Amino acid sequence: GIQVEQSPPDLILQEGANSTLRCNFSDSVNNLQWFHQNPWGQLINLFYIPSGTKQNGRLSATTVATERYSLLYISSSQTTDSGVYFCAVERYLSGGSNYKLTFGKGTLLTVNP
Amino acid sequence: EAGVTQSPTHLIKTRGQQATLRCSPISGHTSVYWYQQALGLGLQFLLWYDEGEERNRGNFPPRFSGRQFPNYSSELNVNALELEDSALYLCASSLGGYHGELFFGEGSRLTVL
C-alpha cells in the first residue's frame, strides 16, 4: 500500500515563530488532507488539498502531486497550535472499492510561550 | 450543522467482554469510516461503510465488526475484548463513494482492564 512519511517527527517553537511541516507519499494520490489532533483526541480538518495551494488565516498548504509531497506552513505560531499534525492520503483504483485513507505518523508540535 | 457525533465518550470493559461504539455522520453524508488509534501505533483504518454496505476492511481480526443503518449511522462492535484493544476509536463521515473530504468525530476512548 501507499506509504506516508511526515517530517519532522517533533518540533518545538517559541510563540511567534514560523514552521513548515512536510508530508511525502509513495504513489500518486486522489485525496490528501491535513489534520490537527487536539489534546482531547479529535481530528480537526485543516485542508483538503490533493493538489495546489490553499490558505486559511495563519495556515497554508501546498501539494505538489507530481513530486509526491505536501507542505503545511504555520506562521506566527501560537500556543494553541500545539498538538499533533497528521497528513493523510488516499489512492483509489478506478472501478474498485479499495478505499483507505492512510495516515502518516504525525508531527508533534509544541509551541512555548 | 451538527458534526460527526460519537458515543460513548469513554467506555471501560474487562477482557472477554463486548464493546459497542456508535457514530452518527454529518447530515447528507452516506459514508462512515472507523479508525483505531492505539498508543504508539498511529491511526489504523478499520472499516468503511457506504450506503449500508461494508466496502473495505482494514487488517483487523473478525471480532471487529460493524454495520451501517438505513439512516447512515453506524456502530462498531468489538467482541472478546483484549487488553490491546484499548484505544481511541475515531469515526469519520464523507459524502460517499471514493471522493471527498473526511470529517471526524471526537472519538470514543475504550479501556480494557
Interface residues (C-beta under 8 A of the other chain):
Chain A: N30 N31 Q33 F35 W40 G41 Q42 L43 N45 Y48 F86 A88 E90 Y92 S97 N98 Y99 K100 L101 T102 F103 G104 K105 G106
Chain B: Y33 Y35 Q37 G42 L43 F45 W48 R55 N56 G58 L88 L90 A92 Y98 H99 G100 E101 L102 F103 F104 G105 E106 G107 R109
